């Protein structure tokens, strides 16, 4: 059929078309248009399917990663650390604050501990917990800006590399 | 392709017009078809690359650690070094883990004489884990998990984080070995004890 068309196309210049030749041309053109449309549709469907497959794999991978983390049941550790924190265990308070399982009670305990402890991590987790609680609870009365600056400086003096790096980065900007 | 057709005089104008429009439409369809066929392979590549890129970025975001310039790290080491000289335990721990060889050796020898939970954990667990000497695979190391559990019982935050990381790591692997299964069992029994 393609040969027929190309023959017709090349004969355009030399030969004049009569009614039947014109109609046969039109019908072969339309057949070609139909074929091309089917091919275009197939290409588009293939493109959409490949994009959806990619998307599926991305979502699948992210879900797998999340479910692997969720597979680990940490409730036993939360119970242990909550009980220890109530007895004044510093490390338990640090873990609860870091893992997002601390509340205002733990914050108040950490705030008191800051005065006596020489562990810079206490200040680090107290400031981080303060940020979390400010977002969760509007009534939470945490540190003000001036207090945070003083606390960070104190943590640096106690050996907090985190705030020291933060300070040096700020100075070098 | 340029349209050049001549018709006999008896061919009506309508049919001539239809002939021209069909010819043009056919060429357009063929052109679109070619463009789509040519772009199919790059499209599939782009899909594959975007998957690889997103996986890489996800991985990088999960393990994100800010990068500091050598100058800032030197200043930090100097400051922490001064604190360590005055006997600050947290400064010594930092140098023992992240200091240069000289600072590390000095900090390690001083840490041997200090008895706090942070220092004991560092000497018992972290030093083994970061040692240059080859050690057994942590996922199947019973001694390692026993040490973690003993510190976790005391509520030591880093030990619990390391236990969770170890359990996650084992659960992530597709083929869990018999030794790893025993480790999982050990962790599970520790957690059951905590619940009771």
Interface residues (C-beta under 8 A of the other chain):
Chain A: X9 X12 X13 X15 X16 X17 X18 X19 X22 X23 X25 X26 X29 X30 X32 X33 X36 X37 X39 X40 X43 X44 X46 X47 X50 X51 X53 X54 X57 X58 X61 X62 X65 X68 X69 X71 X72 X73 X74 X75 X76 X77 X79 X80 X81 X84 X85 X89 X91 X92 X94 X95 X98 X118 X119 X120 X121 X156 X157 X158 X159 X160 X161 X164 X165 X168 X169 X172
Chain B: X1 X4 X5 X6 X7 X8 X10 X11 X12 X15 X16 X18 X19 X22 X23 X25 X26 X29 X30 X32 X33 X36 X37 X40 X43 X44 X47 X48 X50 X51 X54 X55 X58 X62 X66 X68 X69 X71 X72 X75 X76 X79 X80 X83 X88 X89 X90 X91 X94 X98 X117 X118 X152 X153 X154 X155 X156 X157 X160 X161 X163 X164 X167 X168 X171 X172 X190 X191 X192 X194 X195
